[in-house]
């Protein structure tokens, strides 16, 4: 069983998938930072100083004890965070679209490349030699 597992893990597809998942996680963090730190602040400023991370609809207030501790958490609808997540998704989807478009273009170029002519058979080679000898 250990040998089968080792053979499975060391196959190229599994390693490539692992690398892709790690890179995708890092790319997701970069896109989240790009959205939260670069894209949304100017948009919020244009909309009158809106901070998207603070856009919340309070559905139910928190219940506090006499000493100030929270007995029940507040129920909030955080639509600003949802907007940020949608923008993250759109950026990632566009990046994947661009990668797939480049990949498809490369595949088309491979298909369009002319195939090498087939190697002549032994009989054709022999006939060619005979023809060349007759010319001499």
N, C-alpha and C positions, 0 to 999 in steps of 0.2 A: 504494500500500500504506500509506503514511504517513497519508493522508486516512482510509482505512478504519479504521486503528488509532485515530486521533484521534476519529472518530465513535463507535467502540466504547467508548473510555474515557470519553467525555463523556456517554454515555447515563446517565440517572438511576439505573437499576438497579445499574450498576457502581459508581457513586459511593456509593450507599446501602450496598452490600455492603462497600465499603472502610471506610466509617465504622463499620459494625456490627462488622467484624473488629477494628478498633482499640479500640472501646469494650469488646468482649468480652475482649480481652487485658487491659485495665485492670481490668475487673470480676473477671477470674480472679485477678489479683494481690490485689485487695481481699478476695476471698473466702478466698484462701490465708492472708492475714494475719489475717483474722477467725477462721479455724479454728485456726491455730497459736498466735495470741497471746491470743485471747479465750475460745474454746470449750474447747480441749484442756487448758490449765493447770488450770482448776477440776476437770475430769473426772479428770485425773491426780492431783490432790490428794485427791479423794474415793476414788480407788483406792489410796491409800497412798503418794503422792509419785511416781507413775510419770511419767517424761518420755517421751512417745510417740516423739520423734525418736531416742531412745536404745534403743528396743526392737529388739533384733537377736538373731538366732540365728547363732552362728559355725559355719559348716559346715567351714571349713578355715582354720587359722591362717596368718599371713603367714610367709614364709621370709625370714630376715634373713642378711645377709653378716656376716663377722667385724667389719667396721667400722661396723655398725649400719644400713647402707643396705638397702632392701627389694629382694630379688631377685624374689619373687612376692608379689603382693597377697593379702590375706586374702579368703576367699569368705564373704560374710555374706548372710543372708536378713533384709532390713530390713522387717519387717512393721509396725513403728510408722509408717514413712513411708507404707506402703500404707493403713493406717487413716486417716491424715491425708488422703490423696488421696480415699478413699471419702467422707469427710465433706465435703470440698470439692465433690465431684461432687453429693452430695445437696443441698447448699445451692444450687448453681447450677441443678440440675434443678428445685428448688422455685421458685426465682425465675423461671425460664422458664415453668413451669406457671402462676404467677400472672399473668405478662404475657399468656400465651395465653388465659387465662380472661377477663381484662379485654377483650382484643381480640374474643373470641367474643361477649361480652356487648354490646359496641358494635355488632357486626355484626347481632346479633338485633334491637337497637333500630332500626337502619337498615331492616331488613326489615319490622319491624312498623309503621313510619311509613306513614300512608296516602298513596297516590299522589295527586297533584293531579288533579282532574277534567280530562278532555280539553277542549280548546278547541272551542267549537261551530263547525260548518262554516259556510261562507258562506251556504248555503241556509237553515240554521237561524237565522242572524243576520237574514237578509232576512225570514223568516217572523215573527220576534220584532218587528221594526220594523212590519210590517203589522199585527200584533195590537195593538201599542201605539197605532198610528194609528186603528184601528177603535174602541178603547176611548174615545178622545177624541171 
